[in-house]
């Protein structure tokens, strides 16, 4: 199957893309150089209240993800063990359940701390 673009054109486009990313990075790194600011992407200016609200929202999401990971961990271990035709052993199950409880406790702690 033939390529849509020739290899030389792909290399040129990749080079142009790399140059665009480099100029954008340089514009952020050197705000005092006026001609570079043409390549700077517009940033979102947020107040401290908006930043705090976003931070709290991100913390709540992270706490939920940790709690769900804690709930899923024993299930994933059991399914993986059964799918590989092995028997579920006591010591690994205790370790997995301890890690699961720890994940749930940490998630709840993040929720409480975030209030």
N, C-alpha and C positions, 0 to 999 in steps of 0.2 A: 504494500500500500504506500503510495507516494505521500510525501510531506506537503502540507499546505504552503509553508514558507521555506525557502531555501535556507541552508545552514548559515550562510554568510549574513543573511538578513536577520536571522534569529540572534546571531552574535552581536550585530549592531544594535538591535533593540534591547538586548540585555545590557549592553554597555551604556546606552542612553538611560535606561532605568536605574542603573547603579549610580550614574552621575547625578540624576535627579534626587535620589535618596541622600547622596553625599552633600549636595548643595543645601538640601533641607536641614540636614544635621548641622552643617557649618553655619547656617543662618541662626539656629538656636544657640549654638556655642559662641558666636561672635555677634552680639546684637549691635555693636558699635559700627560695624561695616554696613553702610547704607545699601550698597548694590546687592548684597546678599539677602536683604530683607524681602526682596521680591519673591524669593523661593520659600519664605517662611509660611507655614500653614497657620491659619488663624486659630488661636487658642481660646478656650472657654474661660472667661473670667468669672469666678465664683466668690461669693462672700464666705466668711468663716462659718456662718450658720448653714449655708448650703453644703459646705465641705463636711461639717459635722454630721449633717443629716445623711449624706452619702456614705460617710464612714460607718455610721450606725447601721445603715441598711446593708452594707457589705459585711459587717460583723454578724448581723442576723442571718444572712445567707450562708456565711461560713459555718455558723453554729448549726444550722439545719443540715448542711452537707456532712458535718462531722457526726451528727446524731444518726443520719441515714446510713453512713458508713458503719457505725457501731451496730446498727440493727441488721445490716446486710452481711457483716463479717462472718458470723457463725453459719448463716445459710450458704454463703459462698464456699466456706471450708467444707461443709458437709456435702454439698453437691459435687465439688471437685473431687473429694475423696471417693464418693460413690461412683462417679463417672469413670474413674481410673481403676475401678474394681478392687479397691482397697477397703478395709474395714476402718470404721471410725474408732480411734484410740483415745484413751482417757486423758493422757498427759497433753497431747496437742489440743484437745478440745478444751481443757482447762485454760491453757494459754490463750487460745482464740477467744474464749468467753471473757477472760480477764481483760484482754485488749478491747473487746466490744464494750464492756462495762466502762472501761476507762474513756473510750471515745464518747460514750453517752454522757458521762459525768462532765467531761471537758466541754462538750457542746452546751449542756445546761449551764455550766459555769460562765461560758461566754454570753449566753442569753441574760443571765442575772447581772453580770458585770456591765452589760451594754445598756441597761436601764438607766 
